Amino acid sequence: MDRKKCLLSKEIKHFDATSSSNINHILNSFHNTSFQSRNLARCFSVFKSMLKDKNTVIFFGLSGALVPGGMKKVVRDLIALNMIDVLVSTGANLYHDFFESHGYHHYVAKEHVSDEELREMRIDRIYDTFADDTLFLQMDAVFSDFAGTLQKRPYSSREFLWELGKTVKDPDSIIGTAHRSGVPIFCPTIHDSGIGIGLTAHCFKHNPDSGFIIDVMRDNYEIMQIAKLAKSTAVFYVGGGVPKNYIQQIEPMLEVCGYMEHPGHKFAIQITTDDPKWGGLSGCTFEEAKSWGKISYSATSATVYVDATIGLPLLAAAMAEEKEILKNRAERKFVWEGSELRRIKIVKK
């Protein structure tokens, strides 16, 4: 086959909305369409590959206001259905998850109201979502009080969120489900959230040198150990920001600490709306990450440029229909002794 015939050998197949019986079928059919629908299909294929790999530990980076945006149960289901092994999140998403686990809610903004009027009513706006600011203040105090129940010593964010998860009974909570499933949560900017506000209030009420503190260096040490002990790793980024960079920097951190043999992440997918040409991390391509050694040279990767509130639920729902893949995927159990990760057990269901 000559070059021209080779390049013109695969026809675009037009999407047939009347023949699609499930989301899995829709995403697979996107392999024969164009633009971001095809990229979404590629992400789905890479996601399946990382779940099929017997040794891979999957890091999930969560940024953006996705919990207030209605994506809480999607992330919860990724954990409960054993689709991800380690969660790295902004503090805001975890805060809003804990807020809802107490029976509070976020609300659809049904009409335009000036932000000045919202402030007078103590209603906070997150784009087209409303929340009661007076309840946020009450929740901040809950975190302050909870810190007082802990030992007067440094905690990593993983340890702190693990202890917090013990208190959450809501079956739809991300924090509670992660605790019940043994999935570690890291929050490298936990201070930059309502959680951090509550913990700050506790520290300065009881003297900031009294003993309890979130030790971010422990976080670095702990997450590095996961990558060090894992036979291979994969990443799934929703948006970018700190969660993405935090997972990306594991490889350079391993090198600095003397572990030069780590090859970088084996699989990688990303849902983003950020353009790489502006130079920001959220738009950083996986190809660029290879120059840092963060992503393996031979990594299987895909990026889709789409709103996460569209792309993430489609990927999660389609994967939930892959019953055989999920049935055969063993659970990753992390055996911790304080900040020391003793081993990662692969436990078949």
Buried (B, 14 or more C-beta within 10 A) or exposed (E): EEEEEEEEEEEEEEEEEEEBEEBBEBBBBBBBBEEBBBBBBBBBBBBBBBBEBEEBBBBBBBBBBBBBBEBBBBBBBBBBBBBBBBBBBBBBBBBBBBBBBEEBEBEEBEEEEEEEEBEEEEBBBBEEBBBBBEBBEEBBBBBBEBBEEBEEEBBBBBBBBBBBBEBBEBEBBBBBBBBBBBBBBBBBBBBBBBBBBBBBBBBEEBEEEEEBBBBBEBBBBBBBBBBBBBEBBBBBBBBBBBBBBBBBBBBEBBBEEEEEEBBBBBBBBBBBBBEBEEEEBBBBEBEBBBEBBBBBEEBBBBBBBBEBBEBBBBBBBBBBEBEEBBEEBEBBBBEBEEBEBEEBEBEEE
